[in-house]
Structure formats: structure tokens, C-alpha cells
Amino acid sequence: MKSEVGASLCAQSTSRRQSLVEDARKEREVAESESLAPEPLANIEDQEEGSTTFNLMFTVRNSSTSWLSNNIKVFEKCEARIYHIETRPVRRDNNKGDDLEFFVKCKVQTSSIGALITSLKRVAVDVKTTREEKLPYFPRKVRDLDTCHNLINKFEPNFDQDHPGFADEEYKKRRAYFAELAFNYKEGDVLPRVEYTAEETATWREVYKNLSSLYPSHACKQYLNALQQLEKYFGFREDFIPQLQDVSHFLKERTGFQLRPAAGLLSARNFLACLALRVFPSTQYLRHPSSPMHSPEPDCCHELLGHIPMLADKEFAQFSQDIGLASLGVSDADIEKLATLYWFTIEFGLCKQNGSIKAYGAGLLSSYGELMHALSNKPVLRPFDPEVTAVQPYQDQSFQPVYFVSDNFEDAKAKLRIYAMKIKKPFSLRYDPFTCSVEVLDSPQKVKNALNQIKDELKSLCFALDKVS
């Protein structure tokens, strides 16, 4: 009887069609066809039309105290706006302290740049210029996510004729209600509580009951430990659908991740940006009752049973954030590769534990059929290598023919960081745990401040180690 039930559940789960990778690919194709980036671009400094912000470096020989006031007229004549100016003695063996190096950051009409440089060369030497780098827009603080609502609508019941709820007007009204909750949410609000219907609870019950029978033998230990805590303290059980606010508190206490409601499937760029800020966008609606063991899009069964227990593990949470941080400001091609990495790890990843292969990916842990398939002898299992994984063709119409196995999350995290450092972008950034924001490291002082924070923490840890030793 059990094998017949398993076969039935597998059959119902062969047409999964949600894919962050496909979303990223389409974003890239649209951007290439229209010669546009998927997000608006802005310079570090606001640029007025026809003007340019750039840096000037030059040397003044035998300078006197009157040089600055006398020669500032060079900038005035070209109507340049000076934002910043610094001087320092020239570092030469034969310099008696009279030669000065100047650094000037200014904005000038683009048509006047040539005249400004020519005028400077008459009174200075070693004149050099560098234009301000353009910095792509990306959210840097959690409140910035209030504007990240780019949805992929292709799987919703209003747009997809194959969606099990396409002809169900009541279900579509219910989905519209959940979407409105998400769109009205702003950072700082209490996460909306939902009174689920008996029909929705019945769907949850069937999914929960069937998957729970597989977890002891198929799920990794981190998942099992977190699920046990969720069942004991946060209402995870067959007859009750947990509320996002309670689950968000659980994650915040353990790994610093928090939830925010999502109206549906976000674009790959927006979704990965949320992970960078330790925010996980979660839907609150349930799949259509006619298809309880399969959903063409992420629903709260997928989020709560697939993602939440794993996000309670510190190593896995850091791995998730690292993928998000790597995505900020990168090209569309790199977004597609990072989305593929996400797909084969956070969604469909496997790991080694005690001589066995276990599942940690949310797409596996929320799909009875694919969870059984992944740990059978049918698919090909390969060691996790970001360079290989990032270009692996994915399958979103049936089960994956290939899965990637990590030795452990710490090893996977180390490999991902090496991969991320190879991604070309003209700036560096870090996540500041004190302000819970992303900081662009665009000055030596910012780098020094970050290093000082790390040094202070290392001193405290070394002191603690001495005490316990």
C-alpha cells in the first residue's frame, strides 16, 4: 500500500515548473534585446545631463600659500563645482617640501573638460584624470526591499491556463487577497496574520503528513533538528499552518534571517538581493486543493517545509546570504549563473552525512516525488563545484537528471566565496551586521573601519579561548 501511495505522489510531482534560473535567463534575454539593464543605473554622485563628475590628480612645483587662491580661478573659469580637495607633499628624495600633489573631485560640463585640463597643464605637471565609476543600483538596506516587487507572473492562476486554479474564481479571489497583503507590507510592519480556511488546512495536512514520513531517512540532520524545534515551540503540525510572524522570530533568533511576505515569484535579481540582506521573501497562499502534492509556483508549503528549517542553520544561512551578496550589481549573465547555483544548492542540493547522501534543498524537501527520486539510483550525482554547477542545464518539466553533492556547508561556503571573488565588478562590498545593511567599500577608510571591527572581534575571541583553555 505504501509503495502505491509513493508511486502516486511521484506521478503528481513530475511537472514542477517554477524556476529561478528560467527567470534569470529571460531577464538577460530581454535586457540584451532592448540593450537595457534590468535595473536602473545611477552614478555614485547624481549626474546632471551634460555634466561629468571626475577626479583630477596633478602636481604643483614650488607651491606657495597663495597658489590655491590664485589658481582656483582655473576651475572657476570652467564653471567647475569642486566637491573635494586634498594636498600632500610630493614623495621624492630631492623634494624640499615645496612640491605638492593635489587631488580634486569636481563636476564640470562635459564640453569644458578639455579646456579645464589644458588650463591646468599650464600651471601644473603630471595632470591625470579618472571618471567616477558608475555603480549599478541595488538595495543596501532592508527598507529598500519595499520597492523590489518585480514579479514573474507566468505561473499565476490568472495568466497560466494550465494552472490548476485557472478556472476557479474563488481561488483566484483568495490569491488576490494574499497578493494585496504582500504589496501593502512595508518594512517595520508586523507580518500579516492569516485566518486559513478548512480547505487550505486540509491541503497543508496532506502535504505535511506525506513528507514527514520521508524526513527521518532522507533529510539532513540540520533540517531534522530545526523541524523538531519548530514542531515543539512554533506550531508546526498537520492541523495548523504556521504564521509568518512567529516563524520570522524563530529565524531571527537563530541566524538573523527574517521573513517578508511575497505576492508571488520574484525576479531572480530581486530575490537574490533579498538574501543579501538576510531577508527571505515568503508567500502565504497555498496551492490549489485539486493538486496538493504539486505546485507550479512557490507556495507556503514549499517555503515553510522546504526553506525555513534550513535557514535556521548558521552555516546554511551564511551560504544563502553569500549567493545574494555575490549577485549585487553584477551583469545579467552572472545573475543567470548565480540563479543556477541557487537552483542546484538551496533548492535541489544534496550533502554527505555519516556515509550517506541526504537532502538539504527546499525543492527536494517540499516534494515527495523528487525527494525519493534524488536519493534513488536513477540520477547522476556530482561533487559540488561552483564553476561546473553554475552552467549545468536545469530541468523544470520533470525531475533533475543531475544533482550536486556537497561534503558539508562549510566547504560549500568556501568554494562559493572563491567563485564570487572571480566575478568582475568595479567595486567591493560587505554586509555590516551592526547596521544590517550592505556597505560599498569605495574608500581606504571604509576598508580600515571594517578591518578594525574584525580585529576587535578576533581579540575578544582570543581572550575567550584563553579563558576556556
N, C-alpha and C positions, 0 to 999 in steps of 0.2 A: 504493500500500500504506500509506503514511504517513497519507494522509487517511482511509482506512478505520479505521485504529487510532485516530486522533484522534476520529472520529465515535463510535466505540465507547466511548472513555473519556468523552466528553461525555455520552453517554446514561446511563452508570453514575453520573454525578455530579449528576443533576438532582433528587435528593430529599434534599439536606442538611437536617437538622432540628435541629442544635444552635443555640441562640440565647441569648446573654446577655440580649438585650432581652426575650424572652418570659419568662425567669426573673424579671427585674425587674418586669415588668408583673404577673405572678401574685403576687409578694411584695406589691406595692402593693394589689392587689385583696383579698388575704387580710387584710392589715392594716386596710383600710377596712371590710371586712365584720365584723371582730371588734373594731374600734375599738382595735386594739393596734398598737404599733410592732414592726418585725421584730427589733429588738434590745432587750435590757433597758435601761431608763433609770435613771440614778443621778445624784443631785446631786453637785456638786463636793465638798461635805462629806457624810459619811454622815448620813442623817437618821433619827432615831428617830420611831416612829409618834406623831403628835400634837404634834410639835415642829417649829419652823421656824428655820432659820438665815438671818439677815438682817443688813444693815448699818444703823447709825444715825449720822446726822450732826447735830450741834447746836452751839450757841454758848453759852458761859458768860460773862456780863458781870462785870467787876471781880473776876476769879477770884483766889484766894489759894492758897498752898501747901497749905492744909488742905481745899480744895474736893474733891479727888479722894477722900480718905479719908472725908469727911463724906457725900458724895453717892453713893458707891459702894453705899450701902445701898439706893438706888433699885433697882439691879439685883439685890441680894441678896434684897430683899423679894419680887421677882417670880421668884426662883429661876432667874435667867438665868445661863448659862455664858458667860463672856467669853473669846473666842479671841484677840482682837487689839484694842489700843487705841493711838491716836495723838493728839497735840495739836500745834497750831501757832498762832502769833499771828494774830489776825484782820487781814486786809489792808484797812484803812480809813485814810483820811487823818487822821481825828480819834482814832484808837486810840492810846492811850498805852502799849500793851503789856500791859494788864491783861485784855483780852478774848481768850479762847481758843476756837478751833474744835476740836471733838472728833470723832474717827471711832472707832466701836466696832463690832466684828464679834462677834455673840453668838448663842447658841441659847436659845430660850425656848419654853415650852409655848404652842401657838397660841392657846389661850384667854386667855393672860396678856398678849398683845401690846398690847391696848388699854390695860390698866392701866399697863403699863410706859411707854407713850408719854404717857399722861395725867400720870403722876408726873414724868416728865422735863420736861414743859412748865411745871410749877410752879417749877422751879429753873433752866430754860434757855430759850433762844429759838431760832427757826429750826430746829425739830426736823423732820428728814426721815428717811424710811426707804426702803430698797431691798432687796427679797428677793434671795437668791442665785439666779442663773440656773441652770436645770437643764442639765446637759451630757450629751448622749447618749453612751452607751458606744461606743468604737471602739478597736481595738488601737493602742497607741502604741509598742510595742517589738516586735522580731521574735519574741521568745519568746511574745508574746501570741497569735501566729497558731496556736499549738498547740491553741487552743480553737476556731478558725474552721474547722469541718468541716461546715457546713451544705451538704449535697449535694442536687443536683437528680437524682432517681433515675429520671425518666421514660424515659430512653433506654437504661438498662442492660439487659443480656440477661435478667435475672431479672424485669423488670417490663414490657418492651415486646414484645408478640407479633410486631411487625414487625421487631424487631432480628434481623439475620442469624444471631446466636448463640443465639437464644431456645431452640431445641431441641437445642443442642449442650452436653451435660452436661460434657464435658471442658473446653470453652472457658469455661464458667461457673465451673468449679473454678479454672481459671487466673486468671480475673478476680478471684475471691475472694482468691487468693494475693496479687495486686498490691494489692488494697484493704487487706489486713492490713498489708502493708509500709508503706503510707501512714499508716494510723491509728496504728501503733506508733512512727512517727518523731516525735522531739522536737527542737526547736532545739538545735543543738550536736552532734547525732549526725552520723556520716558518712552521706552519702546511700547508700541500699541499692543494692548492685550486683546485677544480674540476669543469670542464665545463660539467654539466649534460645534457644528451640528452633529446629530447622531449618525448621519450618513458619513460625514468626514471622519468621525471617531472610528467607525466600523472599518473604513479603508485603512486608517493607521493601524488598527488592531491586527488586520490580516498581514500587513507588511511586517510589523514588529514581531509577530508570532513566528512567521516562517523564517525570517532572517536570524532570530535568536537561536534557532535550532542549529545554525551553522557556525555561529561565532566561536564557541569553545574550541572547535577543531580548525577553523580557517582564519580567524583574526589574530593579529599580532598582540603581544602582551600589553603594549601601551594602550591599545584600543580597549582590551578587556578590563584593565584596571580603571580607566576613566568611565567606562559604561557602568561598572559596578558602583562608582561614586554617584553617577547621575541617577541611577535607579534608587540608591539609598537615600539621597538627600534632595534631589531636584525633580522628582515626579516622573521619571522615565518608566513607563509601564504600558501594558497593552491597552488599557481602557482610558488613557489620558494623554492628550497631546501637549507637550511642554510649551510654556510661553517663552518668547524670545528674551524678555527682560530677565527672567530667572536664569536662563542659560547663559546670557551675556555676563551676569555677575559671576557665575561659575568660572567662565573662561578668564575674566579679568583678574580674578584672584590667583589663578594658576599660571597664566602665561602672558597676561597683558593684552590679549586679544579681546575685542568686543564686537558685538553684532550691530548691524543696522538693517532695517527692512529693505527689501528689494522688490520692485514691481515685476521683475522677470529676469531674463537672461541678459546680463550686461555685456557691452562690447568688451573684447579682450583687453584693450588698453585701460579702460576704466576699471575693470575688475582687478587686474594686476596692481593698479595704483592703490586700490583699497588695501590689498595685502601689505603693501609697502608701509602703510600706517597702522598696521596691526588691526585692521578692521575687516570683518568678513561679512559681505552682503548676503543676507538670508531671506529667501521667500517665506511667506506664511500660508500660502494656499496649498491645498492638497490635489493630487492627481485625480482624474475623473474616476468615479466609483466603478465604471464598467471595465477598467483596466488597472486593478490595484497593484499588480506586480510589474507594471511598466509605465514609465512616463517619458514622453518625448522631450521634456524640459525639466530643469531642476525644480523640485517642489520641497516642502518642508520634511518629507520623509527622507529625501536624499540629503538635505542639509543636516538635519538633527541626528539621523542614524549614521550617515556617512562621514560628514566633516567634523562635527562638534567633538566627539570623543578624541579624535586625533589632535585637534587644535589645543587640547588640554595638556599635551606633552610638550615640554620646553624645547627639546631638540627639533621636533617636527614643526613646532610653531616658528622657530627661527628659520628653518629651511623654507617654509612658506613665505615668510617675510622677505628672505633673500631673493626669491624669484621676483617678488613685487618690486624691491629696490632696484634690481637689475633692469627692470622694464622702464623706469622713469627716464623720459627724454630720448629714448632710442628710436631707431628707424622702424618703419613698418615691417621690413624683412626680419629684424631682430625680434619684434613683438611676436611674429609668427613662430619663430624658433622657441621663444620662451613659453608661448602658449602650448607648443608641442611638448616641451619639457614638463610643464604643469600637467598636461594630459596624461603622460606616461608615469608620473610620480604621484602627485597629490590626488589624482583621480583613479589611476589604474596601476599604482605601484605595488611591488612585492618586496619582501625583505627576508633575510635569513635569521632564524632564531632557533637555537638549540638543535641544530642539524636539520631543521625543516624549513620549508618555504611558507611564509604567512603573508596575508594581505594587510596593507595599510591604506590603500587608495579608496577614496569615498565612493567612486563609481562602482567598485567591487563590493564594498561593504554595505551598499544600499541596493544591490541587485542579486537576487538569489541565483539566477541562471548564470550570470557572468562570474560570480564568486566560485561556483562549482567548476565552471569551465577553466578558469585561470589556474586552479590548483589540481587540474587533471593532467593527464599525459598528452593532451592534444596540442596546446600552444607551444611555441618556441620561447624559451626563457634565455635572456641575455643579461650579462652583467651591466649595471648602470654606468654609463659613460656619457656625460652631457653632450660631447661632440657628436656622438652617434645618435643618442636619443633625440636630440633637437631636430634631426632631419628624417626621423623614422616616419614612413607613411602610416597614417592612422586609419582606423575603420570605425565609421559611425552608423553603419547599417546593420552590423552584426557584431559578434564577439571579436575581440582583438586576436589576431593570429600570433602576435609577438608581445611579450611583456618584459619589463626590465627589473632586475633584482638587485637591491642594494645590500651591502654587507651589514650596514646599520645607518642610522640617521646622521650620526656624526661624520661618517665617511662621505655620505651623500652631500652633506652640507659643505664639506671641504672641497669636494670636486666641483660643486656648483659655483662656489666663490671664485675658484680659479677660472672657470668658464666665463663668469661675469666680468672679471677683470680684463678679459680679452675683447670685450665688446667696445667698439670705438665710439666715444662721445667726448666732446671738448670740455668736460667738466667732471668733477668728482663730488660725491655727496655721502652723507651719513645720516643715520637715524639717531636723533637725540632723545634718549629715554627720559630725560628730565622734562622736556617740553612736549614730548610725544609728537615731534614734527621732523620733517626732512630738512636738513641744512645743506646748502650748496657750499662746498669748500673752495671759495674763489679768492681767498687771500691767505698769506702765510700766517696771519694772526689767528684765523679761524682753525687752521690745522694745528697750531700750537695749543689753542684752547682745548681742542679735542684730545690731544696727546696728554695734556695736563690732567684731564678728567680720568684718562686711562691710568696714568701714573699714580694718582691718588687712590684709585680703586685697587691697583696692584699692591701698594703699600699696606692697605687695610687687610688684604688677603694674606700677604706675607706675615703680618703681625698675628693674624688669626691662626695661620699654620704653625707658627712658633708656639702659640699657646696650647694647641691640641697635641703638639709633638712632645 
